[in-house]
Amino acid sequence: MEIGGIIAYLVSLAIMAGIYAVFCLGLNIQWGYTGLFNIGIAGFFCIGAYATALITTPKPTGMYAHYVQQIFGLNLPFIFGLLGAAIICGVIAFLIGIPTLKLGEDYLAIATLGIAETFRLIFNNEHWLANGPRGLMGLPQPLQGLVDPRHYNYIYLIVVVIIMVLIYLSIERAIRSPWGRVLRAVREDEVSAGMSGKDIFRFKMQSLVFGAMVMGIGGALYAHYTKAISPDVFTPLYGTFIIWVMLMAGGSGNNKGAILGAYVVWGIWIGAKFMTDFLPYTLKARAPYIRFLLVMILLEIILIYRPQGLLGEEKKVSKLIE
Amino acid sequence: MAELIVYGIVLGSIISLGAIGLSLVYGILRFANFAHGDFLTAGAYVALFMVTGVLSWIGIPDNTFGSLSFGWRMVIAFPISMVVVGCVAIALDRILYRKLRQKGSGAVMLAMSSLGAAFIIRMIILIIWGADSLFYRPGLMRPALEVPLGIKIRPDQILILFVVLFLVVLLHLFLKKTKMGKAMRATADNMELALISGINTERIIIWTWGIGGALAAAGGILYGIDVQLHPYMGWNFLIPLFAATILGTIGNIYGALIGGLTIGIAQQVSTAFLLPTYKLAVAFIIMILILLIRPKGIFGKE
């Protein structure tokens, strides 16, 4: 491969890792700072992606409408897609939080898992909603006409990095505020945070919704990158667990760790692909399973031997304390 | 409708086997074992390995019993698979969960570790057997019997109900009559009190995993006999298993039995109105309703 090809490949790698970093940041709000056990990230991934697809594409007309069904198509710019994805994911998170956040942490896990599977089923079976298993395509990309389509990925990388940094800065800001300190108090000891007069349910709900909105943006960024989405993308493996491995590897409770983890694990994931290319022909079809097996073993090793991850949590978040 | 209810009881009895184990583990170890669904899958595939591999190699005849779809090979493979998966569950505890317990990691870390274990089991199955659906006996015609009320039921399904009944009675006797069973109930009731009374909790934990894994394996094999084998079969059971466990109150095995039957019937009856692929969503909606109305389940004390 000549040098230009390698750079193009690295750019596509950096875009995907950046999108995963957004999910890690969202999960870090929920798990890293508040201890909310969300194992249905794929659900928010899916909802965010579909929300932006419906908002930014036009409703098919004429001949085209025979092949593509979708409930509506607003044909609005990219930025509205991002906002819409965030808002819808926030609403879904709010609804799922009502029955589960007052109960033990496992209940939220089971419920988020259920919502992820349910939404995948709905998008798969309800053709009128978003074209069923064939999914939607032809999503617009921001600043599309600016450069030659062959080099468009450079622009999109910049878009992803800017959004990632904005989200990073806003979470850092929120977490260093009194609000952020309450979240960590809730995580460490719910009872004593409650005794200090904090409304536990409310803070947990805010964290759940905030995190889900960030995940919605992640889903939207993914959809505009691939330009085509279908329900089979949002599986528990690609949509949820690889993100957990990234956050645990990078260091939960640390936003820099969340981003670092996304890039490191995505690098390992892609690197493992090169390794499985050397497998004998008969095993090649099974290569993705072998890769996932390795990633899951990595997770177990991290959980047992280095639960704090690469960077670990910053114990002091205020700049004023020495 | 009557037919759907009967099918629901068959499905529900399989869910119950998984839910009883999940409930036991949940009650005694206090964490949500997300690998439980994949114990079902593991059980089904270990039996497949025995039936089509080992047992045919050592020359056990392949005849079937009358109108049932299996014969001696399955009768031998069934208990072996239960033992193997029971051992897998115990091994996972030794390798992963016990280390986390000793480090004082929280219940969520254990749950996450079990989630990783679930994928490890499934990936191994996918690597060995691939992603296609498999059958214990491919291409076998399975005629149904006509019983009163116009219900069509296969002999296999009637046998499934008897096998589940047998295993539940066996478990009941174990918990009520044996010393280990009593100690397990005591531990599920109150861990601290059990410790003070000199009960060896590590041994209890081993037994809990063994029984939970074995029952799940039985459930997986029975589903494989009734429907088919698929690497994701157990994962698709996970939400119904949790729904049944929560409905029947965590830690209560009789509750898990009733919860399993309820979820199974609800899932099958729903196919009269909804696409069958929504079965999983039906279990999920029931679970959310329970959480809203009675989070401690039908046998829970407020």
Chai-1 contact restraints between the chains, C-beta under 6 A:
chainA,res_idxA,chainB,res_idxB,connection_type,confidence,min_distance_angstrom,max_distance_angstrom,comment,restraint_id
A,F37,B,V108,contact,1.0,0.0,6.0,A-B,restraint_1
A,P99,B,I288,contact,1.0,0.0,6.0,A-B,restraint_2
A,P99,B,L291,contact,1.0,0.0,6.0,A-B,restraint_3
A,P99,B,L292,contact,1.0,0.0,6.0,A-B,restraint_4
A,L103,B,P295,contact,1.0,0.0,6.0,A-B,restraint_5
A,E105,B,V108,contact,1.0,0.0,6.0,A-B,restraint_6
A,D106,B,A32,contact,1.0,0.0,6.0,A-B,restraint_7
A,I110,B,F242,contact,1.0,0.0,6.0,A-B,restraint_8
A,G114,B,I239,contact,1.0,0.0,6.0,A-B,restraint_9
A,G114,B,F284,contact,1.0,0.0,6.0,A-B,restraint_10
A,E117,B,L280,contact,1.0,0.0,6.0,A-B,restraint_11
A,T118,B,A281,contact,1.0,0.0,6.0,A-B,restraint_12
A,T118,B,F284,contact,1.0,0.0,6.0,A-B,restraint_13
A,L121,B,T277,contact,1.0,0.0,6.0,A-B,restraint_14
A,L121,B,A281,contact,1.0,0.0,6.0,A-B,restraint_15
A,N125,B,L275,contact,1.0,0.0,6.0,A-B,restraint_16
A,N125,B,T277,contact,1.0,0.0,6.0,A-B,restraint_17
A,R286,B,I127,contact,1.0,0.0,6.0,A-B,restraint_18
A,Y289,B,M123,contact,1.0,0.0,6.0,A-B,restraint_19
A,Y289,B,L126,contact,1.0,0.0,6.0,A-B,restraint_20
A,Y289,B,I127,contact,1.0,0.0,6.0,A-B,restraint_21
A,F292,B,M123,contact,1.0,0.0,6.0,A-B,restraint_22
A,L293,B,M123,contact,1.0,0.0,6.0,A-B,restraint_23
A,M296,B,G116,contact,1.0,0.0,6.0,A-B,restraint_24
A,M296,B,F119,contact,1.0,0.0,6.0,A-B,restraint_25
A,M296,B,I120,contact,1.0,0.0,6.0,A-B,restraint_26
A,L299,B,G116,contact,1.0,0.0,6.0,A-B,restraint_27
A,E300,B,G116,contact,1.0,0.0,6.0,A-B,restraint_28
A,L303,B,S113,contact,1.0,0.0,6.0,A-B,restraint_29
A,I304,B,K99,contact,1.0,0.0,6.0,A-B,restraint_30
